Amino acid sequence: MSSPAPDTLSYVRHAARALGLNLDEAAVARVATHFERTQAMAAWLDAVPLTPEDELAEIYRPAPFPTAEGDA
């Protein structure tokens, strides 16, 4: 894989500094590489043409919270 873009490297350096993380240049490059991979995966997912009917979240029903008596 190619080296990360200069803007991504700069972003990682600034974000690390803002968070108080001490990253050497090798760590900055690794984080930037993973950041760019994540961005590419998000772009692929964002490009999938989905409609509201494709979203299955509405069928999610959490299990009841167990009570102190051990009911499930």
VOLOFI-906245 format. One record per atom (N, C-alpha, C, CB): residue in one letter; x, y, z. Coordinates in steps of 0.02 Angstrom, whole numbers, always signed. Glycine has a CB too. Example, Ala and Ser with C-alpha at 12.3 -4.5 7.8 and 13.67 -1.06 7.14 Angstrom:
residues 2
type xx yy zz
a +660 -284 +390 .
a +615 -225 +390 .
a +660 -165 +390 .
a +565 -224 +452 .
s +642 -112 +354 .
s +684 -53 +357 .
s +645 +2 +394 .
s +704 -30 +286 .
END
This chain:
residues 72
type xx yy zz
m +42 -59 +0 .
m +0 +0 +0 .
m +44 +62 +0 .
m -48 +0 +60 .
s +21 +115 -32 .
s +60 +176 -35 .
s +60 +211 +33 .
s +32 +223 -89 .
s +106 +258 +39 .
s +110 +294 +103 .
s +51 +341 +109 .
s +178 +333 +108 .
p +32 +357 +170 .
p -27 +400 +181 .
p -17 +470 +152 .
p -41 +406 +256 .
a -73 +501 +135 .
a -72 +569 +108 .
a -46 +618 +160 .
a -142 +589 +84 .
p -12 +671 +138 .
p +13 +720 +185 .
p -41 +750 +230 .
p +48 +776 +148 .
d -101 +762 +203 .
d -155 +790 +244 .
d -176 +742 +299 .
d -216 +805 +200 .
t -176 +677 +284 .
t -194 +627 +334 .
t -141 +624 +389 .
t -204 +558 +302 .
l -78 +626 +369 .
l -24 +626 +418 .
l -28 +687 +464 .
l +45 +624 +382 .
s -43 +745 +434 .
s -49 +806 +473 .
s -108 +801 +521 .
s -58 +867 +427 .
y -163 +774 +498 .
y -222 +765 +541 .
y -205 +721 +601 .
y -281 +735 +501 .
v -172 +665 +588 .
v -155 +618 +642 .
v -107 +652 +692 .
v -123 +554 +614 .
r -58 +688 +667 .
r -11 +723 +712 .
r -49 +772 +757 .
r +43 +761 +671 .
h -93 +812 +727 .
h -130 +862 +765 .
h -179 +830 +814 .
h -167 +909 +718 .
a -213 +778 +792 .
a -260 +743 +837 .
a -223 +711 +895 .
a -299 +689 +798 .
a -166 +681 +882 .
a -126 +650 +935 .
a -103 +703 +985 .
a -65 +613 +906 .
r -81 +760 +959 .
r -59 +814 +1003 .
r -118 +839 +1046 .
r -29 +872 +962 .
a -177 +846 +1015 .
a -236 +870 +1052 .
a -257 +821 +1107 .
a -295 +883 +1004 .
l -245 +756 +1094 .
l -263 +705 +1143 .
l -208 +690 +1192 .
l -283 +642 +1107 .
g -151 +722 +1184 .
g -95 +711 +1230 .
g -59 +646 +1217 .
g -120 +713 +1300 .
l -62 +621 +1156 .
l -28 +558 +1139 .
l +41 +574 +1110 .
l -69 +516 +1088 .
n +90 +538 +1133 .
n +158 +546 +1109 .
n +172 +494 +1055 .
n +209 +540 +1167 .
l +162 +512 +992 .
l +173 +464 +937 .
l +235 +482 +898 .
l +111 +462 +889 .
d +278 +433 +886 .
d +335 +445 +842 .
d +310 +442 +770 .
d +392 +393 +855 .
e +352 +459 +723 .
e +331 +463 +652 .
e +308 +395 +624 .
e +389 +489 +610 .
a +338 +341 +647 .
a +317 +275 +624 .
a +246 +261 +648 .
a +366 +220 +649 .
a +230 +278 +710 .
a +163 +268 +736 .
a +113 +313 +700 .
a +161 +281 +812 .
v +132 +375 +686 .
v +88 +421 +649 .
v +72 +391 +581 .
v +122 +491 +640 .
a +121 +363 +547 .
a +110 +333 +481 .
a +64 +273 +486 .
a +177 +313 +449 .
r +72 +231 +537 .
r +29 +173 +545 .
r -43 +193 +559 .
r +54 +128 +602 .
v -52 +242 +603 .
v -120 +265 +618 .
v -151 +296 +556 .
v -119 +317 +677 .
a -114 +336 +520 .
a -139 +367 +459 .
a -159 +315 +407 .
a -87 +415 +430 .
t -120 +263 +401 .
t -136 +209 +354 .
t -202 +176 +372 .
t -80 +157 +352 .
h -211 +161 +436 .
h -274 +130 +459 .
h -332 +179 +450 .
h -268 +108 +532 .
f -320 +242 +463 .
f -372 +293 +455 .
f -395 +296 +382 .
f -345 +362 +477 .
e -348 +295 +335 .
e -365 +296 +264 .
e -402 +232 +243 .
e -303 +306 +221 .
r -382 +175 +270 .
r -418 +113 +255 .
r -490 +116 +280 .
r -382 +52 +287 .
t -499 +142 +340 .
t -566 +149 +368 .
t -608 +196 +326 .
t -562 +174 +441 .
q -578 +251 +303 .
q -614 +298 +260 .
q -634 +265 +195 .
q -570 +360 +247 .
a -591 +224 +166 .
a -607 +189 +104 .
a -664 +140 +114 .
a -545 +153 +77 .
m -664 +103 +169 .
m -718 +56 +183 .
m -784 +94 +193 .
m -703 +14 +245 .
a -782 +150 +228 .
a -842 +190 +238 .
a -869 +216 +172 .
a -828 +248 +287 .
a -825 +236 +127 .
a -846 +260 +62 .
a -880 +204 +22 .
a -786 +289 +22 .
w -854 +144 +26 .
w -885 +87 -9 .
w -956 +75 +18 .
w -843 +23 -2 .
l -962 +75 +84 .
l -1028 +64 +114 .
l -1076 +121 +97 .
l -1022 +57 +190 .
d -1050 +182 +97 .
d -1092 +240 +82 .
d -1117 +239 +10 .
d -1054 +305 +96 .
a -1080 +205 -34 .
a -1099 +202 -105 .
a -1153 +151 -119 .
a -1038 +187 -146 .
v -1168 +107 -72 .
v -1220 +56 -82 .
v -1288 +90 -81 .
v -1215 +0 -28 .
p -1327 +81 -135 .
p -1393 +114 -138 .
p -1445 +77 -95 .
p -1417 +118 -211 .
l -1456 +101 -34 .
l -1504 +70 +11 .
l -1564 +117 +19 .
l -1472 +55 +79 .
t -1621 +86 +28 .
t -1682 +123 +42 .
t -1700 +112 +116 .
t -1741 +101 -5 .
p -1745 +152 +143 .
p -1766 +141 +213 .
p -1793 +71 +224 .
p -1819 +192 +233 .
e -1822 +41 +173 .
e -1849 -27 +180 .
e -1794 -79 +187 .
e -1892 -44 +120 .
d -1733 -63 +167 .
d -1676 -109 +173 .
d -1648 -112 +244 .
d -1621 -89 +125 .
e -1666 -63 +286 .
e -1640 -59 +354 .
e -1680 -105 +400 .
e -1642 +13 +380 .
l -1646 -152 +432 .
l -1680 -201 +474 .
l -1681 -182 +548 .
l -1647 -267 +466 .
a -1659 -122 +564 .
a -1655 -102 +635 .
a -1723 -104 +669 .
a -1625 -33 +641 .
e -1776 -93 +632 .
e -1842 -91 +663 .
e -1864 -158 +692 .
e -1893 -67 +613 .
i -1833 -213 +670 .
i -1853 -278 +697 .
i -1814 -297 +760 .
i -1844 -331 +644 .
y -1766 -256 +778 .
y -1725 -270 +838 .
y -1768 -260 +900 .
y -1662 -224 +841 .
r -1768 -309 +941 .
r -1803 -305 +1005 .
r -1756 -330 +1060 .
r -1870 -347 +1005 .
p -1734 -285 +1105 .
p -1688 -307 +1157 .
p -1723 -356 +1205 .
p -1660 -247 +1195 .
a -1685 -401 +1233 .
a -1712 -448 +1282 .
a -1731 -409 +1345 .
a -1660 -505 +1299 .
p -1782 -433 +1381 .
p -1800 -399 +1443 .
p -1742 -401 +1493 .
p -1863 -432 +1474 .
f -1737 -349 +1530 .
f -1684 -345 +1581 .
f -1702 -393 +1638 .
f -1675 -272 +1607 .
p -1655 -436 +1658 .
p -1671 -484 +1712 .
p -1683 -447 +1778 .
p -1613 -534 +1720 .
t -1730 -474 +1816 .
t -1745 -445 +1881 .
t -1702 -477 +1934 .
t -1820 -455 +1898 .
a -1707 -453 +1995 .
a -1667 -479 +2050 .
a -1685 -551 +2066 .
a -1676 -435 +2113 .
e -1746 -571 +2049 .
e -1768 -639 +2063 .
e -1741 -689 +2011 .
e -1845 -643 +2065 .
g -1706 -665 +1962 .
g -1677 -710 +1912 .
g -1721 -721 +1852 .
g -1663 -776 +1944 .
d -1776 -683 +1844 .
d -1818 -690 +1784 .
d -1778 -669 +1723 .
d -1883 -649 +1791 .
a -1789 -703 +1668 .
a -1754 -684 +1607 .
a -1803 -662 +1554 .
a -1713 -742 +1581 .
END
